[in-house]
Amino acid sequence: MAGFSLDGPSAGITWAVAVASAILGDPFRSDVCLSGTINMRLEVGPVGGLEDKIKACRHIKYRQLIFPVGQGSMDMTLQGRSYEITLTEVKTLAEAYQAATGQPLRPAPLR
C-alpha cells in the first residue's frame, strides 16, 4: 500500500498473526488492522497512537482495529463508531488470531 508501512514494535502482532495464518492455511481477513507488540509469552502489549491508527483504518476502508486490551477509552470508542470501525481488544496472540481469521490458533500440522 502506498504511503503505509508495516514495521516497528506496533506491527509485532500483525506479523505474528500473518505468519501463523500462512502456516496454518487460514485466510487473514482483508478488512482488519492490527496493532500491538508481542512478547515471548505470546501476550499482546501496549502501543501508542491508537487514535491515529483508527483514522488510518478508515482511510484504507478497513472495518476493524484489533489492539491491546486495556488501551481502549470512551474517546476511542466514540471515534471508532463515528468512523464505522469495530474496536476489538485482545490480550494474547490466540485472541488476535481468532479475531483476524475467524479460526482458533492451533499447533501446526507435522509434515
SULHU-V940110 format. One record per residue. PHI is phi in whole degrees, 0 to 359 (* if undefined). D_CENTER is the distance of its C-alpha to the mean C-alpha in Angstrom with 1 decimal. Layout:
phi,d_center
PHI,D_CENTER
PHI,D_CENTER
//
This chain:
phi,d_center
*,16.9
294,19.7
86,19.0
237,15.3
238,14.5
234,11.8
208,13.3
83,13.9
303,12.6
296,9.5
271,8.4
305,9.3
292,6.3
298,5.7
296,9.5
298,9.8
293,8.1
297,10.0
294,13.1
299,13.2
292,13.0
293,15.7
292,17.8
275,17.6
81,18.0
268,15.4
299,14.2
277,10.6
304,10.5
273,11.5
242,10.5
242,6.7
252,5.0
233,2.0
211,4.8
166,6.9
279,10.0
224,11.1
250,14.7
294,17.4
270,17.2
64,13.6
262,12.6
273,9.5
252,11.4
293,12.0
220,11.4
251,13.6
68,13.9
296,11.4
298,14.1
293,14.3
289,10.7
298,11.4
299,14.5
295,13.0
301,10.9
298,14.3
301,16.2
264,14.7
65,15.0
273,11.5
248,11.5
214,8.3
241,5.9
258,3.7
211,5.5
295,8.4
300,11.3
89,14.3
257,13.1
284,13.6
214,17.0
298,19.3
300,19.2
295,15.5
300,16.0
295,18.9
296,17.3
301,14.5
298,17.4
294,19.5
265,17.0
59,16.3
249,12.6
282,11.4
257,9.7
233,8.3
269,8.8
228,8.5
253,11.0
229,10.8
303,9.5
300,11.4
294,9.8
296,6.2
299,8.4
301,10.4
292,8.0
273,6.9
239,10.5
80,12.7
238,14.4
286,15.0
286,14.4
213,18.0
298,20.3
290,20.9
293,24.3
285,27.1
239,28.7
//
